[in-house]
Every structure is written in structure tokens, then in C-alpha cells.
């Protein structure tokens, strides 16, 4: 019987009908293009990208987070006024997100993804924020799917990294796909522990390179999740 139960659970996980849920909460989006908007956040466990400055390292090990029925996550999201769900991690694209997003869209809930782009993107998305990491760069195919590029600036070399990825966004951004805008949104965001050191450099850089905008972790400044 236990063997059968394990097989059933494995099948549900593979189909995305169960997800390793770290946490879920209703809050205000604090970063990037949609900063300031209310949304229901779903943080999925599991990540091997390995950013040394990651502020949610407890998300890395998927096995310590309870496998949760995806339909229950959707039921929880439905309870809140803002019909918008942000899926983040960890690296959420390690999991198959097709079922989650399909069911959310059926309920007229907008879907937003935060990903490093290191894995294949599954699911139906209204907005994709690509935040590339040097430790495991994005798949080339994901640049053409992203609506927004958000580069975390920890040191001076991250400006070079930002431009490298911006070029790929500019070359790969589709103009014929009605699901994505033709304009490209580029953001530089100081890594939180280095914000006092890097923010002035980012300000100077954006002034000299106006295609970029500044993203701040405003939720941390105002003390919300």
C-alpha cells in the first residue's frame, strides 16, 4: 500500500498537481515593473542555482517543504481581492507549472513568474520576470519569453552581466506574439546587503544608460513580506 501511495504522489508531483510549497501569502509586490501592486505570492521550494547572497536559502531544499495539493493553493489564492498570483522560489521552474497556471487562468486570475531562467518555463503566464544568475545562466529560449529583465547588482562586474543579458533580451524579444509587449523593460536592483554600497553606482549607471530603470526591494523598506 505504501508503495502504491508513493507512486501516486510521484505522479501527482510530476504532473504539477502537488508542489513543494515553502510559503504563500498576500502582500504588495515590492520589485520590478509591477512594484506597488497587491498579489498573492506562492513560493515553491527547490533551487540549485546557488546564489551565495540569496536571502531565502531555506527554499533550496525542496524535500523540507511539504508537498501540497495545487488545487488547495489555488483555493487559497481565490480568497483575496487581487486576482493576481506571483509564483517564485527557490527556482519555481524546476516544477511543472502547467496545471497550476491553467487552473488559475480558468478562474480569471493573472499569473506572474519570477525565474532565473535556468530551467524550461512551463505554464501560461501574463508576465515573466527573468532574473539571470551567473552561477547558472538562463536557457537561450527564455529570453524571448520574458517581459522583464531584472539583474541583481552585488558587485561592479554585475553591470557587465546586465548588459550581456540585455543584449540577449533585445535580440530575442518577440514582436509577433500578442501575449508579450514589444517593449523591453530592464531593471537594475541592488542586492539587499550591498544596497548602501551599490545604489549610488546604480544611480550613476542608469543616468548614463537610460534604457535601464532602478528596482528596489520596497517591501523590505516598508516591512512587509
N, C-alpha and C positions, 0 to 999 in steps of 0.2 A: 504493500500500500504506500509506504514512504517513497519507494522508487517511482511509483506512478505519480505521486504528488509532485516530486521533484521534476519529472518530465513535463507535467502540466505547467508548472511555474516557469520552467525554462522556455517553453513555447510561448507563454504569455509575454515574457521579457523580450524574446526575440521579435515578437510582433509589436512591441511597444505598448501592450495592454497593461503592463506593470513597469514601473520606473523606480530606480533607486532615489527616493526623494529625500534631500537633505533638509529643505525647509520651504515653506510657502507663506507669503504674507502680502497684505495690501499696503501700498505705500505710494510715494511720489518718485517717479523716475528722476534720478539725480545726474545723469551723464548724457552727453552727446546731443543729437538732433532733437530728441523728444524730452529733453530735460524740463522738469516742471509739471509734467502730466501725470495724473494718477494711473496706476496699473497694478495688476495682481502679478506678483513675482513667483516663479516656480524655479527653484534651484535644484538641479539634478546632480547627484553625486557621480564621481568618476572623472579623472583627468590625469594624463601622463605628459602634458606639455611641459610642466615643471618649472614655472617661473619662480626664481628664488625670492622675489619680492611679493609673491601672491599673498593677499590678505584673507583668503579663505582656503588655506591649505587643508583644513579639515574636510574639504569637499573632495580631495583627491582620491581617497579610497572608497570606491562605490560599495564595498562589502559591509561597511559600518553604517550605511544608511538603509532604512527599511524599504523593502520592495513594497510599493504602494499601487493599488489599482488606479489606473489612469482615469477611469470614469469618476473616481472619488475626487481626484484633483480637479477635474472639470466641474463637478458639483460644487466644490468649494469656491472656485473662481466665479461661478454664476451668482453667488450671493452678494457681490459687490457692485456698486453703481457703475464704475468704469468698465466698460466691456472691452478690456484690453489685457492680454496676458503676455508678460515678458518671460521667456524661457532662457535661463542662464545656468552657470555651473560654478566650479568644475568646467568641463568641456561637454556641453549637452549633446553635441552631435556624435558622441560615442554611442548614444542610444538612438534607436529608430523613433523618430518623432512624427511619423506619418499618421498614426492613429490619433495621437493627441491633437494635432493641428486640424485634422479632418473633422473631428468631433467638435472642437471649438468653433470652427467655421460654420458648422451646421447650426450652431446656436448664436450666430452673428457676433462672435467675439473676435476681435482683431488679434493677430498673432505677431509677436516681435521676438527676434532671436538675437542673442549675444553669443558670438562664437569666435574662436581663434582662427577658424577656417582650416584647421589641420585635418579634419575628417570630412567625409562626404556629407553634404547637407541634405537631409530628408525632411519632408513635410511641406505644408502650404503656408507661406509667410507673407504678411503685409509689409514687413520691414525686416531687413537683415543688417545688423551692425557687425562688421568684420573688424576684429581687433587682433592683428597678426603678432605673433611672438617669434623671436629669433631662435628659441630652443626647438621649435617645430613649426616651420613656416607653413603658410596656407597652401592648399591644393590650388593649382592654377585655375581650375574650373570655378572656384568660389569667388574669384574677383568679379566675374561677370554676373554673379547673383546678388552681390551686396549693394545696398542702398547707401551705406555709410562706412567710412573708414575711420577708425579711432585708434590712434597709436599712443601707447603709454610711454612717456619720456622719463627714463630713470637716469640716463647719462647723456653726454654730448653725442655719442655715436647713434643715439636713437633718432636724431634728426636725419641722418643719412638713411637709416632704416625706413623712416617715414616716407621720404622721397622715393625710395625704391619701390615701396608698395603703392604709393600714389600713382606712379607711372603705370603699374600693372592695372590699377583701377581704371585709369584713363583709357588705356588700350583695350580693356576688356569689358567696359560698361556697355550693355546692350542699348540700342536706340529703337528697336522694333518690338520689344516686349512691353506690353501695356502695364504689366504688374510692377515695373520698375521705372523710376523717373530717369530722364536723360541727363539731368544734372548730377554731379558727384559732390557729396558732402564729406569734407576732410576735416578731421579734428586731431589736435594735439592735447594730450591730457597729462599733467604731472603725476608721477607715481606719488602716492599719498605721503610716504615717509620722506620724500625728497622735494615736496612741494615748495618749501621756503627757498631751497637752493635752485630749483629748475624753473619756477614760474616766471621770474624776470627774464630768463633766457628765452622762454617760450613766447612771452610778450614781444620781445625784440624780433624773434624769428617770424612771427605772424605779421608784424608790421612791415617786414621786408619781403614777405611771401604771402600776399593777401588771399591766395586761394585757400589757405588754412584758416580754421577757427579754433578758439580755445574751448576745451571742455574741462569743467571742474566737477569734482565729486560733491555736488551741492548737498546731497543727503547727509553727508558726514558733517558738513558745516552746520546744518540745522538740527542734527541729532536724531535722525530717523533711519530705519533700516534701509 
